[in-house]
Every structure is written in C-alpha cells, then in structure tokens.
Amino acid sequence: MSRFPIYLLLAVLTGGALLTAALAEPGGEETGHVRELRKAGKILPLEQILARARKHFPDSRMVEVELQKREGLHLYEVELIDSGGTFRELYFNAETGALRSSETED
C-alpha cells in the first residue's frame, strides 16, 4: 500500500462549518504527484471529497486526510471525530467520489 499524505490537522469545526487549510507542503514532491493525478483526471479535487464527508457527518471535525493507493485504486482517507469522541475513517474512491467504506472507533 502506498500512502500520500496530503493534509495534516486540516480543519476545525466552527459552528457546524468545516474549514480546510492549504496543502501542508506546497510544491513538495508528494504535492506535485497529487497535482499530476488531478490534471490527468485520475482523482477528484479534495474539496469535492470533503463536501461528501460533510454530508455524511456534518457535526464532525476533520483530523486528517490522506491519498492512498490500494490495489491500483486511489482512495481518499478522511479521518473525523465528532463531539462525543467517536473517531471515524471514511474511504472515498478518489476517481468517482463514492464512499467505499468506513470504520468507527469509540
């Protein structure tokens, strides 16, 4: 499994609104790879994935987002925590935006 960290500690939930920050390392090697995937149309913009995560769990705060490659498929892993302390990992198909799976930890 190959992992491409995109953002760390991305956003803070303020009044129900999820805010995102800029790339952790603008212009870095990993960022360049992600940019190439976007230009080639192989992955959706992160903003679209974040909007889908907000639809599923609007009361959660974002902890981290990573772009992973598993079995030839690019996945966005979106890590969230809600006000009750429940931690969730959502896995979105980076090409289609479909939610493929999720895991929950209390």
Phi and psi restraints in degrees (value plus and minus 20) as a CYANA .aco file:
   2 SER   PHI    -125.3   -85.3
   2 SER   PSI     115.8   155.8
   3 ARG   PHI    -142.7  -102.7
   3 ARG   PSI     115.2   155.2
   4 PHE   PHI    -139.8   -99.8
   4 PHE   PSI      76.5   116.5
   5 PRO   PHI     -83.4   -43.4
   5 PRO   PSI     111.5   151.5
   6 ILE   PHI    -126.1   -86.1
   6 ILE   PSI     -76.7   -36.7
   7 TYR   PHI    -152.8  -112.8
   7 TYR   PSI     122.9   162.9
   8 LEU   PHI    -140.2  -100.2
   8 LEU   PSI     119.0   159.0
   9 LEU   PHI      25.0    65.0
   9 LEU   PSI      40.1    80.1
  10 LEU   PHI     -86.3   -46.3
  10 LEU   PSI     -67.2   -27.2
  11 ALA   PHI    -163.3  -123.3
  11 ALA   PSI     142.4   182.4
  12 VAL   PHI    -145.4  -105.4
  12 VAL   PSI     115.4   155.4
  13 LEU   PHI    -104.8   -64.8
  13 LEU   PSI     100.2   140.2
  14 THR   PHI    -148.4  -108.4
  14 THR   PSI      91.0   131.0
  15 GLY   PHI      38.9    78.9
  15 GLY   PSI      14.2    54.2
  16 GLY   PHI      65.6   105.6
  16 GLY   PSI     -22.0    18.0
  17 ALA   PHI    -121.2   -81.2
  17 ALA   PSI     109.9   149.9
  18 LEU   PHI    -112.1   -72.1
  18 LEU   PSI     102.8   142.8
  19 LEU   PHI    -128.9   -88.9
  19 LEU   PSI     117.8   157.8
  20 THR   PHI    -131.1   -91.1
  20 THR   PSI     132.6   172.6
  21 ALA   PHI    -122.6   -82.6
  21 ALA   PSI     154.3   194.3
  22 ALA   PHI     -97.0   -57.0
  22 ALA   PSI     149.5   189.5
  23 LEU   PHI     -75.0   -35.0
  23 LEU   PSI     120.9   160.9
  24 ALA   PHI     -82.3   -42.3
  24 ALA   PSI     -59.1   -19.1
  25 GLU   PHI    -151.1  -111.1
  25 GLU   PSI      57.0    97.0
  26 PRO   PHI     -75.9   -35.9
  26 PRO   PSI     113.4   153.4
  27 GLY   PHI      60.9   100.9
  27 GLY   PSI     -21.3    18.7
  28 GLY   PHI     -91.8   -51.8
  28 GLY   PSI     150.9   190.9
  29 GLU   PHI     -79.2   -39.2
  29 GLU   PSI     -65.8   -25.8
  30 GLU   PHI     -85.7   -45.7
  30 GLU   PSI     -60.4   -20.4
  31 THR   PHI     -82.4   -42.4
  31 THR   PSI     -60.1   -20.1
  32 GLY   PHI     -82.3   -42.3
  32 GLY   PSI     -59.4   -19.4
  33 HIS   PHI     -84.0   -44.0
  33 HIS   PSI     -64.2   -24.2
  34 VAL   PHI     -82.9   -42.9
  34 VAL   PSI     -62.2   -22.2
  35 ARG   PHI     -80.2   -40.2
  35 ARG   PSI     -61.2   -21.2
  36 GLU   PHI     -83.5   -43.5
  36 GLU   PSI     -62.1   -22.1
  37 LEU   PHI     -81.5   -41.5
  37 LEU   PSI     -61.0   -21.0
  38 ARG   PHI     -83.6   -43.6
  38 ARG   PSI     -68.0   -28.0
  39 LYS   PHI     -80.6   -40.6
  39 LYS   PSI     -55.9   -15.9
  40 ALA   PHI     -99.0   -59.0
  40 ALA   PSI     -25.0    15.0
  41 GLY   PHI      55.2    95.2
  41 GLY   PSI      -0.5    39.5
  42 LYS   PHI    -106.0   -66.0
  42 LYS   PSI     -38.6     1.4
  43 ILE   PHI    -158.3  -118.3
  43 ILE   PSI     132.8   172.8
  44 LEU   PHI    -100.1   -60.1
  44 LEU   PSI     138.9   178.9
  45 PRO   PHI     -82.2   -42.2
  45 PRO   PSI     124.1   164.1
  46 LEU   PHI     -77.0   -37.0
  46 LEU   PSI     -54.9   -14.9
  47 GLU   PHI     -77.4   -37.4
  47 GLU   PSI     -57.8   -17.8
  48 GLN   PHI     -87.5   -47.5
  48 GLN   PSI     -58.5   -18.5
  49 ILE   PHI     -87.2   -47.2
  49 ILE   PSI     -62.3   -22.3
  50 LEU   PHI     -83.1   -43.1
  50 LEU   PSI     -57.9   -17.9
  51 ALA   PHI     -82.2   -42.2
  51 ALA   PSI     -59.2   -19.2
  52 ARG   PHI     -87.8   -47.8
  52 ARG   PSI     -59.7   -19.7
  53 ALA   PHI     -83.0   -43.0
  53 ALA   PSI     -61.0   -21.0
  54 ARG   PHI     -82.8   -42.8
  54 ARG   PSI     -56.2   -16.2
  55 LYS   PHI     -83.5   -43.5
  55 LYS   PSI     -60.7   -20.7
  56 HIS   PHI     -92.7   -52.7
  56 HIS   PSI     -59.2   -19.2
  57 PHE   PHI    -160.0  -120.0
  57 PHE   PSI      54.4    94.4
  58 PRO   PHI     -86.7   -46.7
  58 PRO   PSI     -39.1     0.9
  59 ASP   PHI    -117.3   -77.3
  59 ASP   PSI      -5.0    35.0
  60 SER   PHI    -123.1   -83.1
  60 SER   PSI     135.9   175.9
  61 ARG   PHI    -121.9   -81.9
  61 ARG   PSI     123.6   163.6
  62 MET   PHI    -102.0   -62.0
  62 MET   PSI     118.8   158.8
  63 VAL   PHI    -127.1   -87.1
  63 VAL   PSI     -67.5   -27.5
  64 GLU   PHI    -181.2  -141.2
  64 GLU   PSI     131.8   171.8
  65 VAL   PHI    -152.3  -112.3
  65 VAL   PSI     115.3   155.3
  66 GLU   PHI    -153.8  -113.8
  66 GLU   PSI     129.1   169.1
  67 LEU   PHI    -121.2   -81.2
  67 LEU   PSI     103.7   143.7
  68 GLN   PHI    -139.9   -99.9
  68 GLN   PSI     139.8   179.8
  69 LYS   PHI    -145.2  -105.2
  69 LYS   PSI      97.6   137.6
  70 ARG   PHI    -147.6  -107.6
  70 ARG   PSI     105.1   145.1
  71 GLU   PHI      30.4    70.4
  71 GLU   PSI      21.8    61.8
  72 GLY   PHI      59.7    99.7
  72 GLY   PSI     -17.8    22.2
  73 LEU   PHI    -132.8   -92.8
  73 LEU   PSI     110.6   150.6
  74 HIS   PHI    -102.7   -62.7
  74 HIS   PSI     111.4   151.4
  75 LEU   PHI    -147.7  -107.7
  75 LEU   PSI     119.7   159.7
  76 TYR   PHI    -111.9   -71.9
  76 TYR   PSI     105.0   145.0
  77 GLU   PHI    -120.5   -80.5
  77 GLU   PSI      96.8   136.8
  78 VAL   PHI    -131.3   -91.3
  78 VAL   PSI      98.6   138.6
  79 GLU   PHI    -121.5   -81.5
  79 GLU   PSI     108.6   148.6
  80 LEU   PHI    -148.7  -108.7
  80 LEU   PSI     136.8   176.8
  81 ILE   PHI    -157.4  -117.4
  81 ILE   PSI     116.8   156.8
  82 ASP   PHI    -119.9   -79.9
  82 ASP   PSI     157.8   197.8
  83 SER   PHI     -85.0   -45.0
  83 SER   PSI     -41.1    -1.1
  84 GLY   PHI    -107.7   -67.7
  84 GLY   PSI     -19.2    20.8
  85 GLY   PHI      69.3   109.3
  85 GLY   PSI     -12.6    27.4
  86 THR   PHI     -98.3   -58.3
  86 THR   PSI     107.1   147.1
  87 PHE   PHI    -120.5   -80.5
  87 PHE   PSI     112.0   152.0
  88 ARG   PHI    -147.3  -107.3
  88 ARG   PSI     123.1   163.1
  89 GLU   PHI    -137.9   -97.9
  89 GLU   PSI     100.3   140.3
  90 LEU   PHI    -128.1   -88.1
  90 LEU   PSI     117.2   157.2
  91 TYR   PHI    -136.7   -96.7
  91 TYR   PSI      95.3   135.3
  92 PHE   PHI    -129.3   -89.3
  92 PHE   PSI     117.4   157.4
  93 ASN   PHI     -83.0   -43.0
  93 ASN   PSI     100.3   140.3
  94 ALA   PHI     -91.1   -51.1
  94 ALA   PSI     -40.7    -0.7
  95 GLU   PHI    -105.4   -65.4
  95 GLU   PSI     -60.7   -20.7
  96 THR   PHI    -124.7   -84.7
  96 THR   PSI     -41.8    -1.8
  97 GLY   PHI      65.5   105.5
  97 GLY   PSI     -18.6    21.4
  98 ALA   PHI     -91.2   -51.2
  98 ALA   PSI     118.6   158.6
  99 LEU   PHI     -94.9   -54.9
  99 LEU   PSI      95.7   135.7
 100 ARG   PHI    -109.6   -69.6
 100 ARG   PSI     -59.2   -19.2
 101 SER   PHI    -184.2  -144.2
 101 SER   PSI     147.2   187.2
 102 SER   PHI    -168.6  -128.6
 102 SER   PSI     132.6   172.6
 103 GLU   PHI    -150.5  -110.5
 103 GLU   PSI     124.4   164.4
 104 THR   PHI    -145.7  -105.7
 104 THR   PSI     117.7   157.7
 105 GLU   PHI    -149.6  -109.6
 105 GLU   PSI     117.1   157.1
